[in-house]
Amino acid sequence: MIRLKDVEMEYENGTKAIKGITLTIEDGAFVFLVGPSGSGKSTIITLLTGGVEPCAGRLLFPGFSVTTLSDKNITFE
């Protein structure tokens, strides 16, 4: 299971990309992220893959925290 709880993301230029997102994705679920341009889809993916840390809220994964992974343990392909 993956959980986002009250996640917020604001970029250095002041752009507020995500405002208080709470989301649960159950094990085995197949999920689509859809929405208009600028709605935060890419930001959510970047948060989930450890590319950026949220300004507020928590990302919860069973057994580990994406915010404590070292760069060598994060793979971008």
TIDOKOL-578982 format. One record per residue: x, y, z of N, C-alpha, C, O in turn. Coordinates in steps of 0.2 Angstrom, whole numbers. Layout:
+-------+-------+-------+-------+-------+-------+-------+-------+-------+-------+-------+-------+
!   n.X !   n.Y !   n.Z !  ca.X !  ca.Y !  ca.Z !   c.X !   c.Y !   c.Z !   o.X !   o.Y !   o.Z !
+-------+-------+-------+-------+-------+-------+-------+-------+-------+-------+-------+-------+
!     X !     Y !     Z !     X !     Y !     Z !     X !     Y !     Z !     X !     Y !     Z !
...
+-------+-------+-------+-------+-------+-------+-------+-------+-------+-------+-------+-------+
% end
This chain:
+-------+-------+-------+-------+-------+-------+-------+-------+-------+-------+-------+-------+
!   n.X !   n.Y !   n.Z !  ca.X !  ca.Y !  ca.Z !   c.X !   c.Y !   c.Z !   o.X !   o.Y !   o.Z !
+-------+-------+-------+-------+-------+-------+-------+-------+-------+-------+-------+-------+
!     4 !    -6 !     0 !     0 !     0 !     0 !     4 !     6 !     0 !    10 !     6 !     3 !
!     2 !    11 !    -4 !     6 !    18 !    -4 !     1 !    23 !    -1 !    -5 !    23 !    -3 !
!     3 !    27 !     3 !    -2 !    32 !     6 !     2 !    39 !     6 !     8 !    40 !     7 !
!    -2 !    44 !     3 !     0 !    51 !     4 !    -5 !    54 !     9 !   -11 !    53 !     8 !
!    -2 !    58 !    14 !    -7 !    61 !    19 !    -5 !    68 !    19 !     0 !    70 !    22 !
!   -10 !    72 !    18 !   -10 !    79 !    18 !    -3 !    82 !    15 !     0 !    87 !    17 !
!    -2 !    79 !     9 !     5 !    81 !     5 !     4 !    88 !     2 !    -1 !    89 !    -2 !
!     9 !    92 !     3 !     9 !    99 !    -1 !    16 !    99 !    -4 !    21 !    97 !    -1 !
!    16 !   103 !   -10 !    22 !   104 !   -13 !    22 !   111 !   -16 !    17 !   112 !   -20 !
!    27 !   115 !   -15 !    28 !   121 !   -18 !    35 !   122 !   -20 !    39 !   120 !   -17 !
!    35 !   124 !   -27 !    42 !   124 !   -30 !    46 !   131 !   -27 !    42 !   135 !   -25 !
!    52 !   131 !   -28 !    56 !   137 !   -26 !    54 !   143 !   -29 !    55 !   149 !   -26 !
!    51 !   143 !   -35 !    48 !   149 !   -38 !    41 !   151 !   -36 !    39 !   156 !   -38 !
!    39 !   148 !   -31 !    32 !   150 !   -28 !    26 !   146 !   -30 !    21 !   147 !   -28 !
!    27 !   142 !   -36 !    22 !   138 !   -39 !    19 !   133 !   -34 !    23 !   129 !   -32 !
!    13 !   133 !   -32 !    10 !   128 !   -28 !     7 !   123 !   -32 !     2 !   123 !   -35 !
!    11 !   117 !   -32 !     9 !   111 !   -36 !     4 !   107 !   -33 !    -1 !   104 !   -37 !
!     4 !   106 !   -27 !     0 !   101 !   -24 !    -3 !   104 !   -17 !     2 !   107 !   -13 !
!    -9 !   104 !   -15 !   -12 !   107 !    -9 !   -16 !   102 !    -5 !   -21 !   101 !    -7 !
!   -13 !    99 !     0 !   -16 !    94 !     4 !   -19 !    88 !     1 !   -25 !    86 !     3 !
!   -15 !    85 !    -3 !   -17 !    78 !    -6 !   -17 !    73 !    -1 !   -12 !    72 !     3 !
!   -22 !    69 !     0 !   -23 !    63 !     4 !   -25 !    57 !    -1 !   -30 !    58 !    -4 !
!   -21 !    52 !    -2 !   -22 !    47 !    -7 !   -20 !    40 !    -4 !   -14 !    40 !    -1 !
!   -24 !    35 !    -5 !   -21 !    28 !    -3 !   -22 !    24 !    -9 !   -27 !    23 !   -13 !
!   -17 !    20 !   -11 !   -16 !    15 !   -17 !   -15 !     9 !   -13 !   -10 !     7 !   -11 !
!   -20 !     4 !   -14 !   -20 !    -3 !   -11 !   -15 !    -7 !   -15 !   -14 !    -6 !   -21 !
!   -12 !   -12 !   -12 !    -8 !   -17 !   -15 !   -12 !   -20 !   -21 !   -18 !   -22 !   -20 !
!    -9 !   -21 !   -27 !   -12 !   -24 !   -33 !   -16 !   -19 !   -37 !   -19 !   -21 !   -42 !
!   -17 !   -13 !   -34 !   -22 !    -8 !   -38 !   -18 !    -6 !   -44 !   -12 !    -5 !   -44 !
!   -22 !    -5 !   -49 !   -19 !    -2 !   -56 !   -22 !     5 !   -56 !   -28 !     6 !   -56 !
!   -18 !    10 !   -56 !   -20 !    17 !   -55 !   -18 !    22 !   -61 !   -12 !    21 !   -64 !
!   -23 !    26 !   -63 !   -21 !    31 !   -68 !   -21 !    38 !   -65 !   -25 !    39 !   -61 !
!   -16 !    42 !   -67 !   -17 !    49 !   -64 !   -19 !    53 !   -70 !   -15 !    54 !   -75 !
!   -25 !    56 !   -70 !   -27 !    60 !   -75 !   -29 !    67 !   -73 !   -31 !    68 !   -67 !
!   -29 !    72 !   -77 !   -31 !    79 !   -75 !   -28 !    84 !   -80 !   -24 !    82 !   -84 !
!   -30 !    90 !   -80 !   -28 !    95 !   -85 !   -20 !    97 !   -83 !   -18 !    95 !   -78 !
!   -17 !   100 !   -88 !   -11 !   102 !   -87 !   -10 !   107 !   -81 !   -14 !   111 !   -80 !
!    -5 !   106 !   -77 !    -4 !   110 !   -71 !    -8 !   107 !   -65 !    -8 !   111 !   -60 !
!   -11 !   101 !   -65 !   -15 !    99 !   -60 !   -10 !    95 !   -54 !   -13 !    93 !   -49 !
!    -4 !    94 !   -56 !     0 !    90 !   -51 !     2 !    83 !   -52 !     5 !    80 !   -48 !
!     0 !    81 !   -58 !     1 !    74 !   -60 !     9 !    72 !   -60 !    11 !    67 !   -56 !
!    13 !    76 !   -63 !    20 !    75 !   -63 !    23 !    76 !   -57 !    28 !    72 !   -55 !
!    21 !    80 !   -53 !    23 !    82 !   -46 !    22 !    76 !   -42 !    26 !    74 !   -38 !
!    16 !    73 !   -42 !    15 !    67 !   -38 !    19 !    61 !   -40 !    22 !    58 !   -35 !
!    21 !    60 !   -46 !    25 !    55 !   -48 !    32 !    56 !   -46 !    36 !    52 !   -43 !
!    35 !    62 !   -46 !    41 !    64 !   -44 !    42 !    63 !   -36 !    47 !    61 !   -34 !
!    37 !    65 !   -33 !    37 !    64 !   -25 !    37 !    56 !   -24 !    41 !    54 !   -20 !
!    33 !    52 !   -27 !    33 !    45 !   -26 !    40 !    42 !   -28 !    41 !    36 !   -25 !
!    43 !    44 !   -32 !    50 !    41 !   -34 !    56 !    44 !   -31 !    61 !    43 !   -32 !
!    54 !    49 !   -26 !    60 !    52 !   -22 !    63 !    58 !   -25 !    69 !    60 !   -23 !
!    61 !    60 !   -31 !    64 !    66 !   -35 !    64 !    72 !   -31 !    69 !    76 !   -31 !
!    59 !    73 !   -27 !    58 !    79 !   -23 !    55 !    77 !   -16 !    52 !    72 !   -16 !
!    56 !    81 !   -11 !    52 !    80 !    -5 !    46 !    84 !    -4 !    47 !    90 !    -6 !
!    41 !    82 !    -1 !    35 !    86 !     0 !    37 !    92 !     5 !    41 !    91 !    10 !
!    34 !    98 !     4 !    34 !   103 !     9 !    31 !   102 !    15 !    33 !   105 !    21 !
!    25 !    98 !    15 !    21 !    96 !    21 !    18 !    90 !    19 !    18 !    88 !    13 !
!    16 !    86 !    25 !    13 !    80 !    24 !    18 !    74 !    24 !    24 !    75 !    25 !
!    15 !    68 !    23 !    19 !    62 !    23 !    18 !    57 !    17 !    12 !    57 !    15 !
!    23 !    54 !    15 !    23 !    49 !    10 !    24 !    42 !    14 !    29 !    42 !    17 !
!    19 !    38 !    14 !    20 !    31 !    18 !    20 !    25 !    14 !    16 !    24 !    10 !
!    26 !    21 !    14 !    26 !    15 !    11 !    28 !    10 !    16 !    32 !    11 !    21 !
!    25 !     4 !    15 !    26 !    -1 !    20 !    34 !    -3 !    21 !    36 !    -5 !    15 !
!    37 !    -2 !    26 !    43 !    -5 !    27 !    49 !     1 !    26 !    55 !    -1 !    28 !
!    47 !     6 !    23 !    52 !    11 !    22 !    49 !    18 !    21 !    43 !    19 !    19 !
!    53 !    23 !    21 !    51 !    30 !    20 !    55 !    32 !    14 !    61 !    32 !    14 !
!    52 !    35 !     8 !    55 !    37 !     3 !    60 !    43 !     4 !    65 !    44 !     1 !
!    58 !    47 !     9 !    62 !    53 !    11 !    69 !    51 !    14 !    73 !    55 !    15 !
!    70 !    45 !    17 !    76 !    43 !    20 !    80 !    38 !    15 !    86 !    36 !    18 !
!    78 !    37 !     9 !    82 !    33 !     5 !    88 !    37 !     2 !    87 !    43 !     1 !
!    94 !    34 !     2 !   100 !    37 !    -1 !    99 !    38 !    -9 !    95 !    34 !   -12 !
!   102 !    42 !   -12 !   102 !    43 !   -19 !   104 !    37 !   -23 !   101 !    35 !   -28 !
!   109 !    33 !   -20 !   111 !    27 !   -23 !   105 !    21 !   -23 !   106 !    17 !   -27 !
!   100 !    22 !   -19 !    95 !    17 !   -19 !    89 !    19 !   -23 !    84 !    16 !   -23 !
!    89 !    25 !   -26 !    84 !    28 !   -30 !    86 !    27 !   -38 !    91 !    30 !   -39 !
!    82 !    24 !   -42 !    84 !    22 !   -49 !    79 !    26 !   -53 !    73 !    25 !   -53 !
!    82 !    30 !   -58 !    78 !    34 !   -63 !    80 !    31 !   -69 !    85 !    31 !   -71 !
!    75 !    28 !   -73 !    76 !    25 !   -80 !    72 !    29 !   -85 !    72 !    27 !   -91 !
+-------+-------+-------+-------+-------+-------+-------+-------+-------+-------+-------+-------+
% end
